[in-house]
Each structure stands twice: as C-alpha cells, then as structure tokens.
C-alpha cells in the first residue's frame, strides 16, 4: 500500500514537471522593435497647458482624463485619472487609451476647461490654452 502511494506521488510529480517545462521550450523570436519590448511606451499622451496672452505655462494645474473601456459581456468600465502639470505646464500619461477621451483642466486663477478628444495616434501631444476668468463686479 505504501509503495503504491509513493509511486503515484512520483508519477504526479513527473507529469507536473513535464507540463511546466514543455511550454518553456517554445519561446517566440525576439525583435528589435522597442514598442514590443515595452508596450507602455507605445501609447504616450502629452498634455501642454498654457494660458494668457503671453502663453505662459500653467504649473500645478489639475488635469483630469476620463475614458470608458468597452467590454462585450459586462458593463463598460469607467476610468478617471488625475494628473498635475509641472513647471513647464506639461503632464504625461504613459499608457493612454486610444479612442474618445474627456480632458478637463482646473487651475487656480484660470477658467476651467473641458473637451472631448479622439486619440488615434500612439504618441500624441495636445496643446491646451486657458483664458483668464471675467472680472466680477
């Protein structure tokens, strides 16, 4: 009885090792394309925010990027990302979705901005110009 249990365990172990090692031998050929090596580098979205008559960069502006991921079997999944601009008024989204995207910008001392964009290219730069708010009396 003890011999049967140990031989069965050895058989299960051998089959498990065979299943693990067999797929590792079929490796795809490597290419020199940098986009395939790092897929996150493929869809980079750069947003440049300027404002006023002199086109000064708007720093520390909140940039909201909203998009919907379509799914065939379940309810669509909604995503919202909050980014901040640097001193140069630039922010980057490293893995941007392709398709329809809502970009909203809120900055202190500037009018709020919101608009839908269709992203079709892998590396895209969007330049946004903000205006000063009207003076209230």
N, CA, C and O atoms as CSV, one atom per row, in Angstrom:
chain,resi,resn,atom,element,x,y,z
A,1,UNK,N,N,0.824,-1.191,0.000
A,1,UNK,CA,C,0.000,0.000,0.000
A,1,UNK,C,C,0.871,1.259,0.000
A,1,UNK,O,O,0.593,2.224,-0.713
A,2,UNK,N,N,1.918,1.228,0.805
A,2,UNK,CA,C,2.810,2.380,0.894
A,2,UNK,C,C,3.538,2.596,-0.423
A,2,UNK,O,O,3.749,3.737,-0.833
A,3,UNK,N,N,3.918,1.528,-1.083
A,3,UNK,CA,C,4.615,1.601,-2.370
A,3,UNK,C,C,3.719,2.230,-3.438
A,3,UNK,O,O,4.207,2.993,-4.271
A,4,UNK,N,N,2.446,1.934,-3.430
A,4,UNK,CA,C,1.500,2.477,-4.409
A,4,UNK,C,C,1.350,3.989,-4.232
A,4,UNK,O,O,1.263,4.730,-5.210
A,5,UNK,N,N,1.321,4.434,-2.982
A,5,UNK,CA,C,1.168,5.868,-2.720
A,5,UNK,C,C,2.417,6.636,-3.174
A,5,UNK,O,O,2.292,7.709,-3.765
A,6,UNK,N,N,3.597,6.114,-2.914
A,6,UNK,CA,C,4.817,6.814,-3.308
A,6,UNK,C,C,4.999,6.799,-4.817
A,6,UNK,O,O,5.459,7.785,-5.393
A,7,UNK,N,N,4.643,5.690,-5.469
A,7,UNK,CA,C,4.769,5.649,-6.927
A,7,UNK,C,C,3.758,6.582,-7.585
A,7,UNK,O,O,4.066,7.205,-8.601
A,8,UNK,N,N,2.557,6.686,-7.021
A,8,UNK,CA,C,1.546,7.604,-7.548
A,8,UNK,C,C,2.013,9.060,-7.381
A,8,UNK,O,O,1.825,9.878,-8.282
A,9,UNK,N,N,2.615,9.377,-6.237
A,9,UNK,CA,C,3.125,10.718,-5.995
A,9,UNK,C,C,4.265,11.042,-6.955
A,9,UNK,O,O,4.351,12.162,-7.457
A,10,UNK,N,N,5.139,10.071,-7.214
A,10,UNK,CA,C,6.242,10.283,-8.154
A,10,UNK,C,C,5.710,10.497,-9.565
A,10,UNK,O,O,6.242,11.328,-10.300
A,11,UNK,N,N,4.683,9.771,-9.953
A,11,UNK,CA,C,4.076,9.917,-11.267
A,11,UNK,C,C,3.455,11.305,-11.424
A,11,UNK,O,O,3.625,11.941,-12.464
A,12,UNK,N,N,2.740,11.779,-10.406
A,12,UNK,CA,C,2.132,13.113,-10.435
A,12,UNK,C,C,3.226,14.183,-10.523
A,12,UNK,O,O,3.074,15.154,-11.264
A,13,UNK,N,N,4.308,14.022,-9.791
A,13,UNK,CA,C,5.408,14.968,-9.828
A,13,UNK,C,C,6.059,15.011,-11.207
A,13,UNK,O,O,6.388,16.091,-11.698
A,14,UNK,N,N,6.248,13.857,-11.838
A,14,UNK,CA,C,6.862,13.804,-13.166
A,14,UNK,C,C,5.969,14.464,-14.214
A,14,UNK,O,O,6.458,15.193,-15.077
A,15,UNK,N,N,4.668,14.212,-14.141
A,15,UNK,CA,C,3.735,14.826,-15.089
A,15,UNK,C,C,3.701,16.338,-14.878
A,15,UNK,O,O,3.645,17.093,-15.849
A,16,UNK,N,N,3.734,16.786,-13.635
A,16,UNK,CA,C,3.747,18.220,-13.349
A,16,UNK,C,C,4.988,18.892,-13.896
A,16,UNK,O,O,4.891,19.969,-14.484
A,17,UNK,N,N,6.144,18.294,-13.720
A,17,UNK,CA,C,7.380,18.854,-14.254
A,17,UNK,C,C,7.383,18.866,-15.771
A,17,UNK,O,O,7.902,19.800,-16.383
A,18,UNK,N,N,6.821,17.857,-16.374
A,18,UNK,CA,C,6.735,17.802,-17.825
A,18,UNK,C,C,5.836,18.923,-18.357
A,18,UNK,O,O,6.147,19.542,-19.374
A,19,UNK,N,N,4.727,19.179,-17.668
A,19,UNK,CA,C,3.813,20.246,-18.102
A,19,UNK,C,C,4.435,21.628,-17.920
A,19,UNK,O,O,4.188,22.526,-18.725
A,20,UNK,N,N,5.229,21.806,-16.888
A,20,UNK,CA,C,5.852,23.099,-16.633
A,20,UNK,C,C,6.995,23.355,-17.599
A,20,UNK,O,O,7.149,24.476,-18.085
A,21,UNK,N,N,7.794,22.350,-17.885
A,21,UNK,CA,C,8.986,22.537,-18.720
A,21,UNK,C,C,8.670,22.551,-20.211
A,21,UNK,O,O,9.400,23.190,-20.969
A,22,UNK,N,N,7.638,21.890,-20.657
A,22,UNK,CA,C,7.349,21.784,-22.089
A,22,UNK,C,C,7.004,23.135,-22.718
A,22,UNK,O,O,7.552,23.437,-23.778
A,23,UNK,N,N,6.125,23.977,-22.134
A,23,UNK,CA,C,5.838,25.266,-22.775
A,23,UNK,C,C,7.028,26.233,-22.741
A,23,UNK,O,O,7.099,27.143,-23.567
A,24,UNK,N,N,7.953,26.053,-21.807
A,24,UNK,CA,C,9.087,26.964,-21.712
A,24,UNK,C,C,10.051,26.806,-22.883
A,24,UNK,O,O,10.858,27.699,-23.141
A,25,UNK,N,N,9.981,25.704,-23.581
A,25,UNK,CA,C,10.889,25.480,-24.692
A,25,UNK,C,C,10.450,26.220,-25.952
A,25,UNK,O,O,11.283,26.494,-26.816
A,26,UNK,N,N,9.175,26.549,-26.081
A,26,UNK,CA,C,8.669,27.231,-27.267
A,26,UNK,C,C,8.672,28.740,-27.027
A,26,UNK,O,O,7.624,29.319,-26.742
A,27,UNK,N,N,9.822,29.374,-27.137
A,27,UNK,CA,C,9.914,30.812,-26.921
A,27,UNK,C,C,9.795,31.535,-28.264
A,27,UNK,O,O,10.368,31.087,-29.258
A,28,UNK,N,N,9.046,32.665,-28.304
A,28,UNK,CA,C,8.945,33.423,-29.551
A,28,UNK,C,C,10.268,34.114,-29.856
A,28,UNK,O,O,11.086,34.357,-28.968
A,29,UNK,N,N,10.451,34.422,-31.132
A,29,UNK,CA,C,11.673,35.088,-31.546
A,29,UNK,C,C,11.637,36.548,-31.099
A,29,UNK,O,O,10.592,37.197,-31.133
A,30,UNK,N,N,12.795,37.048,-30.680
A,30,UNK,CA,C,12.879,38.431,-30.230
A,30,UNK,C,C,13.068,39.362,-31.426
A,30,UNK,O,O,13.773,39.041,-32.383
A,31,UNK,N,N,12.418,40.524,-31.343
A,31,UNK,CA,C,12.580,41.543,-32.373
A,31,UNK,C,C,13.258,42.758,-31.758
A,31,UNK,O,O,13.321,42.889,-30.535
A,32,UNK,N,N,13.748,43.617,-32.581
A,32,UNK,CA,C,14.429,44.814,-32.106
A,32,UNK,C,C,13.499,46.011,-32.005
A,32,UNK,O,O,13.969,47.138,-31.846
A,33,UNK,N,N,12.197,45.798,-32.093
A,33,UNK,CA,C,11.232,46.885,-32.012
A,33,UNK,C,C,11.059,47.290,-30.546
A,33,UNK,O,O,10.628,46.460,-29.746
A,34,UNK,N,N,11.379,48.543,-30.159
A,34,UNK,CA,C,11.273,48.935,-28.753
A,34,UNK,C,C,9.841,48.983,-28.247
A,34,UNK,O,O,9.624,48.843,-27.043
A,35,UNK,N,N,8.855,49.176,-29.117
A,35,UNK,CA,C,7.466,49.214,-28.673
A,35,UNK,C,C,6.997,47.842,-28.210
A,35,UNK,O,O,6.196,47.744,-27.280
A,36,UNK,N,N,7.489,46.781,-28.849
A,36,UNK,CA,C,7.102,45.445,-28.431
A,36,UNK,C,C,7.787,45.056,-27.136
A,36,UNK,O,O,7.222,44.294,-26.351
A,37,UNK,N,N,8.983,45.556,-26.890
A,37,UNK,CA,C,9.692,45.238,-25.659
A,37,UNK,C,C,9.022,45.920,-24.465
A,37,UNK,O,O,8.927,45.328,-23.390
A,38,UNK,N,N,8.558,47.153,-24.643
A,38,UNK,CA,C,7.884,47.908,-23.593
A,38,UNK,C,C,6.569,48.435,-24.149
A,38,UNK,O,O,6.553,49.511,-24.747
A,39,UNK,N,N,5.459,47.711,-23.971
A,39,UNK,CA,C,4.198,48.167,-24.553
A,39,UNK,C,C,3.687,49.459,-23.941
A,39,UNK,O,O,2.898,50.156,-24.579
A,40,UNK,N,N,4.107,49.809,-22.717
A,40,UNK,CA,C,3.626,51.046,-22.106
A,40,UNK,C,C,4.179,52.276,-22.817
A,40,UNK,O,O,3.587,53.352,-22.730
A,41,UNK,N,N,5.302,52.138,-23.518
A,41,UNK,CA,C,5.877,53.271,-24.224
A,41,UNK,C,C,5.133,53.585,-25.510
A,41,UNK,O,O,5.364,54.637,-26.107
A,42,UNK,N,N,4.257,52.714,-25.947
A,42,UNK,CA,C,3.586,52.884,-27.221
A,42,UNK,C,C,2.507,53.938,-27.222
A,42,UNK,O,O,2.364,54.653,-28.214
A,43,UNK,N,N,1.736,54.069,-26.151
A,43,UNK,CA,C,0.603,54.997,-26.121
A,43,UNK,C,C,0.855,56.093,-25.101
A,43,UNK,O,O,0.253,56.091,-24.027
A,44,UNK,N,N,1.727,57.016,-25.420
A,44,UNK,CA,C,2.042,58.113,-24.505
A,44,UNK,C,C,1.273,59.356,-24.938
A,44,UNK,O,O,1.324,59.761,-26.099
A,45,UNK,N,N,0.565,59.950,-23.991
A,45,UNK,CA,C,-0.183,61.183,-24.228
A,45,UNK,C,C,0.484,62.308,-23.451
A,45,UNK,O,O,0.661,62.212,-22.237
A,46,UNK,N,N,0.849,63.367,-24.147
A,46,UNK,CA,C,1.458,64.535,-23.523
A,46,UNK,C,C,0.483,65.695,-23.634
A,46,UNK,O,O,-0.028,65.987,-24.715
A,47,UNK,N,N,0.228,66.354,-22.508
A,47,UNK,CA,C,-0.687,67.491,-22.479
A,47,UNK,C,C,0.102,68.715,-22.043
A,47,UNK,O,O,0.700,68.729,-20.967
A,48,UNK,N,N,0.101,69.754,-22.897
A,48,UNK,CA,C,0.796,71.011,-22.599
A,48,UNK,C,C,-0.255,72.077,-22.330
A,48,UNK,O,O,-1.122,72.334,-23.165
A,49,UNK,N,N,-0.170,72.701,-21.145
A,49,UNK,CA,C,-1.152,73.699,-20.737
A,49,UNK,C,C,-0.474,75.059,-20.649
A,49,UNK,O,O,0.485,75.242,-19.899
A,50,UNK,N,N,-0.989,76.019,-21.433
A,50,UNK,CA,C,-0.517,77.401,-21.396
A,50,UNK,C,C,-1.710,78.303,-21.160
A,50,UNK,O,O,-2.857,77.875,-21.284
A,51,UNK,N,N,-1.436,79.556,-20.818
A,51,UNK,CA,C,-2.538,80.462,-20.564
A,51,UNK,C,C,-2.146,81.910,-20.738
A,51,UNK,O,O,-0.967,82.264,-20.712
A,52,UNK,N,N,-3.163,82.745,-20.917
A,52,UNK,CA,C,-2.967,84.184,-21.021
A,52,UNK,C,C,-2.563,84.620,-22.415
A,52,UNK,O,O,-2.482,83.817,-23.345
A,53,UNK,N,N,-2.312,85.925,-22.534
A,53,UNK,CA,C,-1.917,86.497,-23.818
A,53,UNK,C,C,-0.478,86.142,-24.182
A,53,UNK,O,O,-0.129,86.084,-25.361
A,54,UNK,N,N,0.351,85.906,-23.179
A,54,UNK,CA,C,1.763,85.619,-23.426
A,54,UNK,C,C,2.080,84.128,-23.498
A,54,UNK,O,O,3.246,83.750,-23.610
A,55,UNK,N,N,1.067,83.286,-23.437
A,55,UNK,CA,C,1.236,81.825,-23.477
A,55,UNK,C,C,2.217,81.326,-22.415
A,55,UNK,O,O,3.135,80.562,-22.712
A,56,UNK,N,N,2.012,81.767,-21.181
A,56,UNK,CA,C,2.862,81.307,-20.086
A,56,UNK,C,C,2.423,79.903,-19.670
A,56,UNK,O,O,1.229,79.608,-19.702
A,57,UNK,N,N,3.354,79.035,-19.283
A,57,UNK,CA,C,2.975,77.698,-18.827
A,57,UNK,C,C,2.210,77.779,-17.506
A,57,UNK,O,O,2.555,78.566,-16.625
A,58,UNK,N,N,1.183,76.966,-17.382
A,58,UNK,CA,C,0.371,76.928,-16.167
A,58,UNK,C,C,0.856,75.738,-15.341
A,58,UNK,O,O,0.660,74.582,-15.718
A,59,UNK,N,N,1.492,76.042,-14.211
A,59,UNK,CA,C,2.013,74.961,-13.388
A,59,UNK,C,C,1.012,74.572,-12.309
A,59,UNK,O,O,0.169,75.373,-11.904
A,60,UNK,N,N,1.118,73.342,-11.857
A,60,UNK,CA,C,0.296,72.768,-10.792
A,60,UNK,C,C,-1.198,72.796,-11.127
A,60,UNK,O,O,-2.030,72.948,-10.233
A,61,UNK,N,N,-1.532,72.652,-12.382
A,61,UNK,CA,C,-2.936,72.570,-12.793
A,61,UNK,C,C,-3.387,71.115,-12.690
A,61,UNK,O,O,-2.627,70.203,-13.016
A,62,UNK,N,N,-4.610,70.899,-12.241
A,62,UNK,CA,C,-5.165,69.547,-12.173
A,62,UNK,C,C,-5.718,69.172,-13.540
A,62,UNK,O,O,-6.565,69.872,-14.095
A,63,UNK,N,N,-5.232,68.069,-14.070
A,63,UNK,CA,C,-5.669,67.579,-15.374
A,63,UNK,C,C,-6.400,66.259,-15.142
A,63,UNK,O,O,-5.803,65.284,-14.685
A,64,UNK,N,N,-7.682,66.233,-15.456
A,64,UNK,CA,C,-8.495,65.023,-15.304
A,64,UNK,C,C,-8.683,64.393,-16.673
A,64,UNK,O,O,-9.123,65.052,-17.616
A,65,UNK,N,N,-8.350,63.131,-16.776
A,65,UNK,CA,C,-8.515,62.377,-18.017
A,65,UNK,C,C,-9.537,61.286,-17.732
A,65,UNK,O,O,-9.320,60.429,-16.875
A,66,UNK,N,N,-10.651,61.322,-18.454
A,66,UNK,CA,C,-11.731,60.351,-18.243
A,66,UNK,C,C,-11.975,59.585,-19.534
A,66,UNK,O,O,-12.049,60.174,-20.612
A,67,UNK,N,N,-12.101,58.257,-19.414
A,67,UNK,CA,C,-12.391,57.430,-20.579
A,67,UNK,C,C,-13.147,56.194,-20.152
A,67,UNK,O,O,-13.195,55.855,-18.969
A,68,UNK,N,N,-13.738,55.521,-21.126
A,68,UNK,CA,C,-14.539,54.329,-20.885
A,68,UNK,C,C,-13.909,53.164,-21.623
A,68,UNK,O,O,-13.585,53.271,-22.806
A,69,UNK,N,N,-13.735,52.056,-20.927
A,69,UNK,CA,C,-13.226,50.831,-21.551
A,69,UNK,C,C,-14.426,49.974,-21.934
A,69,UNK,O,O,-15.171,49.518,-21.067
A,70,UNK,N,N,-14.610,49.756,-23.229
A,70,UNK,CA,C,-15.742,48.972,-23.706
A,70,UNK,C,C,-15.501,47.493,-23.441
A,70,UNK,O,O,-14.414,46.972,-23.687
A,71,UNK,N,N,-16.534,46.827,-22.937
A,71,UNK,CA,C,-16.471,45.386,-22.728
A,71,UNK,C,C,-17.678,44.756,-23.399
A,71,UNK,O,O,-18.762,45.339,-23.414
A,72,UNK,N,N,-17.495,43.589,-23.943
A,72,UNK,CA,C,-18.564,42.967,-24.713
A,72,UNK,C,C,-19.576,42.233,-23.839
A,72,UNK,O,O,-20.766,42.240,-24.153
A,73,UNK,N,N,-19.143,41.608,-22.764
A,73,UNK,CA,C,-20.053,40.801,-21.974
A,73,UNK,C,C,-20.570,41.499,-20.720
A,73,UNK,O,O,-21.665,41.191,-20.248
A,74,UNK,N,N,-19.812,42.416,-20.187
A,74,UNK,CA,C,-20.219,43.077,-18.959
A,74,UNK,C,C,-20.393,44.573,-19.183
A,74,UNK,O,O,-20.188,45.086,-20.283
A,75,UNK,N,N,-20.772,45.251,-18.119
A,75,UNK,CA,C,-20.967,46.697,-18.166
A,75,UNK,C,C,-19.634,47.389,-18.456
A,75,UNK,O,O,-18.585,46.942,-17.992
A,76,UNK,N,N,-19.677,48.481,-19.225
A,76,UNK,CA,C,-18.458,49.226,-19.559
A,76,UNK,C,C,-17.811,49.774,-18.282
A,76,UNK,O,O,-18.497,50.171,-17.341
A,77,UNK,N,N,-16.489,49.784,-18.275
A,77,UNK,CA,C,-15.739,50.229,-17.111
A,77,UNK,C,C,-15.258,51.662,-17.331
A,77,UNK,O,O,-14.641,51.964,-18.352
A,78,UNK,N,N,-15.543,52.543,-16.366
A,78,UNK,CA,C,-15.168,53.950,-16.469
A,78,UNK,C,C,-13.905,54.197,-15.650
A,78,UNK,O,O,-13.768,53.716,-14.525
A,79,UNK,N,N,-12.980,54.963,-16.246
A,79,UNK,CA,C,-11.729,55.302,-15.589
A,79,UNK,C,C,-11.592,56.813,-15.506
A,79,UNK,O,O,-12.024,57.535,-16.404
A,80,UNK,N,N,-10.988,57.287,-14.423
A,80,UNK,CA,C,-10.680,58.702,-14.276
A,80,UNK,C,C,-9.292,58.813,-13.658
A,80,UNK,O,O,-9.020,58.224,-12.612
A,81,UNK,N,N,-8.423,59.568,-14.310
A,81,UNK,CA,C,-7.064,59.779,-13.824
A,81,UNK,C,C,-6.883,61.252,-13.498
A,81,UNK,O,O,-7.372,62.119,-14.222
A,82,UNK,N,N,-6.181,61.531,-12.413
A,82,UNK,CA,C,-5.897,62.898,-12.012
A,82,UNK,C,C,-4.397,63.107,-12.118
A,82,UNK,O,O,-3.618,62.409,-11.468
A,83,UNK,N,N,-3.993,64.067,-12.935
A,83,UNK,CA,C,-2.589,64.380,-13.147
A,83,UNK,C,C,-2.338,65.833,-12.780
A,83,UNK,O,O,-3.277,66.627,-12.722
A,84,UNK,N,N,-1.088,66.189,-12.531
A,84,UNK,CA,C,-0.696,67.568,-12.251
A,84,UNK,C,C,0.361,67.997,-13.258
A,84,UNK,O,O,1.191,67.192,-13.678
A,85,UNK,N,N,0.326,69.270,-13.644
A,85,UNK,CA,C,1.329,69.786,-14.568
A,85,UNK,C,C,2.581,70.203,-13.785
A,85,UNK,O,O,2.505,70.555,-12.608
A,86,UNK,N,N,3.722,70.154,-14.460
A,86,UNK,CA,C,4.978,70.560,-13.843
A,86,UNK,C,C,5.211,72.058,-14.071
A,86,UNK,O,O,4.286,72.767,-14.469
A,87,UNK,N,N,6.419,72.545,-13.829
A,87,UNK,CA,C,6.722,73.972,-14.006
A,87,UNK,C,C,6.565,74.438,-15.440
A,87,UNK,O,O,6.239,75.596,-15.702
A,88,UNK,N,N,6.803,73.520,-16.365
A,88,UNK,CA,C,6.691,73.859,-17.784
A,88,UNK,C,C,5.261,73.739,-18.298
A,88,UNK,O,O,5.016,73.958,-19.484
A,89,UNK,N,N,4.307,73.394,-17.424
A,89,UNK,CA,C,2.918,73.243,-17.833
A,89,UNK,C,C,2.662,71.960,-18.603
A,89,UNK,O,O,1.719,71.893,-19.391
A,90,UNK,N,N,3.489,70.934,-18.389
A,90,UNK,CA,C,3.393,69.683,-19.145
A,90,UNK,C,C,3.097,68.533,-18.194
A,90,UNK,O,O,3.657,68.464,-17.101
A,91,UNK,N,N,2.227,67.642,-18.607
A,91,UNK,CA,C,1.987,66.389,-17.900
A,91,UNK,C,C,1.903,65.271,-18.927
A,91,UNK,O,O,1.543,65.503,-20.081
A,92,UNK,N,N,2.237,64.054,-18.500
A,92,UNK,CA,C,2.240,62.918,-19.420
A,92,UNK,C,C,1.458,61.758,-18.834
A,92,UNK,O,O,1.502,61.494,-17.633
A,93,UNK,N,N,0.751,61.080,-19.702
A,93,UNK,CA,C,0.042,59.860,-19.359
A,93,UNK,C,C,0.732,58.729,-20.103
A,93,UNK,O,O,0.610,58.649,-21.326
A,94,UNK,N,N,1.460,57.845,-19.408
A,94,UNK,CA,C,2.303,56.866,-20.101
A,94,UNK,C,C,1.531,55.803,-20.869
A,94,UNK,O,O,1.980,55.388,-21.937
A,95,UNK,N,N,0.403,55.354,-20.374
A,95,UNK,CA,C,-0.348,54.301,-21.053
A,95,UNK,C,C,-1.744,54.821,-21.377
A,95,UNK,O,O,-2.726,54.434,-20.744
A,96,UNK,N,N,-1.818,55.690,-22.355
A,96,UNK,CA,C,-3.077,56.343,-22.699
A,96,UNK,C,C,-3.948,55.420,-23.552
A,96,UNK,O,O,-3.436,54.663,-24.377
A,97,UNK,N,N,-5.254,55.484,-23.352
A,97,UNK,CA,C,-6.155,54.680,-24.172
A,97,UNK,C,C,-6.360,55.318,-25.542
A,97,UNK,O,O,-6.248,56.535,-25.689
A,98,UNK,N,N,-6.654,54.514,-26.518
A,98,UNK,CA,C,-6.996,55.027,-27.836
A,98,UNK,C,C,-8.511,55.108,-27.925
A,98,UNK,O,O,-9.218,54.211,-27.465
A,99,UNK,N,N,-9.002,56.181,-28.515
A,99,UNK,CA,C,-10.443,56.369,-28.630
A,99,UNK,C,C,-10.847,57.713,-28.058
A,99,UNK,O,O,-10.048,58.648,-28.011
A,100,UNK,N,N,-12.100,57.801,-27.621
A,100,UNK,CA,C,-12.662,59.057,-27.143
A,100,UNK,C,C,-12.281,59.270,-25.671
A,100,UNK,O,O,-12.479,58.394,-24.829
A,101,UNK,N,N,-11.724,60.468,-25.383
A,101,UNK,CA,C,-11.234,60.790,-24.046
A,101,UNK,C,C,-11.706,62.191,-23.678
A,101,UNK,O,O,-11.656,63.101,-24.505
A,102,UNK,N,N,-12.163,62.368,-22.446
A,102,UNK,CA,C,-12.529,63.682,-21.938
A,102,UNK,C,C,-11.362,64.222,-21.122
A,102,UNK,O,O,-10.894,63.569,-20.189
A,103,UNK,N,N,-10.892,65.422,-21.478
A,103,UNK,CA,C,-9.807,66.070,-20.747
A,103,UNK,C,C,-10.363,67.339,-20.119
A,103,UNK,O,O,-10.878,68.216,-20.812
A,104,UNK,N,N,-10.251,67.428,-18.780
A,104,UNK,CA,C,-10.701,68.599,-18.041
A,104,UNK,C,C,-9.517,69.175,-17.286
A,104,UNK,O,O,-8.700,68.433,-16.740
A,105,UNK,N,N,-9.423,70.510,-17.255
A,105,UNK,CA,C,-8.316,71.172,-16.574
A,105,UNK,C,C,-8.876,72.205,-15.620
A,105,UNK,O,O,-9.715,73.029,-15.983
A,106,UNK,N,N,-8.388,72.139,-14.378
A,106,UNK,CA,C,-8.776,73.086,-13.345
A,106,UNK,C,C,-7.498,73.669,-12.771
A,106,UNK,O,O,-6.641,72.938,-12.275
A,107,UNK,N,N,-7.369,75.004,-12.841
A,107,UNK,CA,C,-6.188,75.683,-12.308
A,107,UNK,C,C,-6.638,76.951,-11.599
A,107,UNK,O,O,-7.569,77.628,-12.036
A,108,UNK,N,N,-5.972,77.255,-10.513
A,108,UNK,CA,C,-6.328,78.447,-9.740
A,108,UNK,C,C,-5.960,79.696,-10.535
A,108,UNK,O,O,-4.828,79.846,-10.995
A,109,UNK,N,N,-6.946,80.597,-10.688
A,109,UNK,CA,C,-6.727,81.842,-11.411
A,109,UNK,C,C,-7.001,81.741,-12.903
A,109,UNK,O,O,-6.757,82.700,-13.634
A,110,UNK,N,N,-7.502,80.601,-13.374
A,110,UNK,CA,C,-7.781,80.411,-14.800
A,110,UNK,C,C,-9.173,79.829,-14.956
A,110,UNK,O,O,-9.700,79.202,-14.037
A,111,UNK,N,N,-9.772,80.040,-16.131
A,111,UNK,CA,C,-11.057,79.415,-16.446
A,111,UNK,C,C,-10.881,77.911,-16.539
A,111,UNK,O,O,-9.850,77.427,-17.006
A,112,UNK,N,N,-11.877,77.183,-16.099
A,112,UNK,CA,C,-11.812,75.733,-16.238
A,112,UNK,C,C,-12.027,75.359,-17.701
A,112,UNK,O,O,-12.663,76.093,-18.458
A,113,UNK,N,N,-11.488,74.211,-18.081
A,113,UNK,CA,C,-11.516,73.778,-19.477
A,113,UNK,C,C,-11.956,72.328,-19.501
A,113,UNK,O,O,-11.585,71.541,-18.629
A,114,UNK,N,N,-12.754,71.975,-20.506
A,114,UNK,CA,C,-13.166,70.591,-20.689
A,114,UNK,C,C,-13.545,70.345,-22.129
A,114,UNK,O,O,-14.290,71.125,-22.722
A,115,UNK,N,N,-13.034,69.256,-22.699
A,115,UNK,CA,C,-13.319,68.952,-24.097
A,115,UNK,C,C,-13.025,67.481,-24.372
A,115,UNK,O,O,-12.131,66.890,-23.767
A,116,UNK,N,N,-13.793,66.899,-25.297
A,116,UNK,CA,C,-13.555,65.524,-25.733
A,116,UNK,C,C,-12.538,65.517,-26.878
A,116,UNK,O,O,-12.574,66.369,-27.766
A,117,UNK,N,N,-11.647,64.552,-26.837
A,117,UNK,CA,C,-10.643,64.361,-27.888
A,117,UNK,C,C,-10.696,62.913,-28.358
A,117,UNK,O,O,-10.960,62.000,-27.575
A,118,UNK,N,N,-10.441,62.717,-29.645
A,118,UNK,CA,C,-10.304,61.373,-30.201
A,118,UNK,C,C,-8.825,61.084,-30.371
A,118,UNK,O,O,-8.147,61.718,-31.180
A,119,UNK,N,N,-8.332,60.129,-29.611
A,119,UNK,CA,C,-6.922,59.757,-29.672
A,119,UNK,C,C,-6.773,58.594,-30.637
A,119,UNK,O,O,-7.282,57.501,-30.390
A,120,UNK,N,N,-6.077,58.835,-31.730
A,120,UNK,CA,C,-5.893,57.799,-32.732
A,120,UNK,C,C,-4.441,57.423,-32.933
A,120,UNK,O,O,-4.145,56.347,-33.453
A,121,UNK,N,N,-3.529,58.297,-32.529
A,121,UNK,CA,C,-2.108,58.045,-32.704
A,121,UNK,C,C,-1.527,57.472,-31.418
A,121,UNK,O,O,-2.097,57.631,-30.338
A,122,UNK,N,N,-0.385,56.805,-31.550
A,122,UNK,CA,C,0.216,56.198,-30.367
A,122,UNK,C,C,0.909,57.242,-29.492
A,122,UNK,O,O,0.756,57.201,-28.271
A,123,UNK,N,N,1.656,58.162,-30.066
A,123,UNK,CA,C,2.300,59.243,-29.319
A,123,UNK,C,C,1.683,60.547,-29.776
A,123,UNK,O,O,1.888,60.978,-30.911
A,124,UNK,N,N,0.929,61.173,-28.892
A,124,UNK,CA,C,0.193,62.358,-29.287
A,124,UNK,C,C,0.411,63.468,-28.257
A,124,UNK,O,O,0.477,63.207,-27.056
A,125,UNK,N,N,0.520,64.695,-28.732
A,125,UNK,CA,C,0.654,65.867,-27.872
A,125,UNK,C,C,-0.551,66.759,-28.083
A,125,UNK,O,O,-0.890,67.106,-29.215
A,126,UNK,N,N,-1.196,67.129,-26.987
A,126,UNK,CA,C,-2.359,68.009,-27.034
A,126,UNK,C,C,-1.974,69.314,-26.353
A,126,UNK,O,O,-1.542,69.320,-25.200
A,127,UNK,N,N,-2.133,70.421,-27.074
A,127,UNK,CA,C,-1.826,71.742,-26.530
A,127,UNK,C,C,-3.135,72.426,-26.173
A,127,UNK,O,O,-4.036,72.543,-27.003
A,128,UNK,N,N,-3.228,72.877,-24.925
A,128,UNK,CA,C,-4.451,73.493,-24.423
A,128,UNK,C,C,-4.114,74.883,-23.916
A,128,UNK,O,O,-3.155,75.071,-23.167
A,129,UNK,N,N,-4.924,75.862,-24.337
A,129,UNK,CA,C,-4.722,77.254,-23.936
A,129,UNK,C,C,-5.865,77.667,-23.013
A,129,UNK,O,O,-7.035,77.544,-23.375
A,130,UNK,N,N,-5.525,78.157,-21.824
A,130,UNK,CA,C,-6.516,78.624,-20.858
A,130,UNK,C,C,-6.631,80.143,-20.924
A,130,UNK,O,O,-5.678,80.840,-21.271
A,131,UNK,N,N,-7.817,80.637,-20.583
A,131,UNK,CA,C,-8.077,82.078,-20.566
A,131,UNK,C,C,-8.241,82.535,-19.122
A,131,UNK,O,O,-8.554,81.741,-18.235
A,132,UNK,N,N,-8.025,83.821,-18.903
A,132,UNK,CA,C,-8.289,84.420,-17.600
A,132,UNK,C,C,-9.803,84.523,-17.410
A,132,UNK,O,O,-10.527,84.746,-18.380
A,133,UNK,N,N,-10.287,84.368,-16.194
A,133,UNK,CA,C,-11.744,84.494,-15.980
A,133,UNK,C,C,-12.181,85.952,-16.089
A,133,UNK,O,O,-11.383,86.868,-15.889
A,134,UNK,N,N,-13.458,86.153,-16.408
A,134,UNK,CA,C,-14.003,87.505,-16.471
A,134,UNK,C,C,-14.066,88.092,-15.067
A,134,UNK,O,O,-14.254,87.383,-14.078
A,135,UNK,N,N,-13.904,89.398,-15.016
A,135,UNK,CA,C,-13.915,90.063,-13.718
A,135,UNK,C,C,-15.353,90.254,-13.254
A,135,UNK,O,O,-16.210,90.711,-14.010
A,136,UNK,N,N,-15.602,89.891,-11.987
A,136,UNK,CA,C,-16.946,90.054,-11.431
A,136,UNK,C,C,-17.031,91.402,-10.706
A,136,UNK,O,O,-16.116,91.792,-9.980
A,137,UNK,N,N,-18.128,92.091,-10.916
A,137,UNK,CA,C,-18.307,93.389,-10.265
A,137,UNK,C,C,-19.302,93.275,-9.156
A,137,UNK,O,O,-19.591,94.264,-8.483
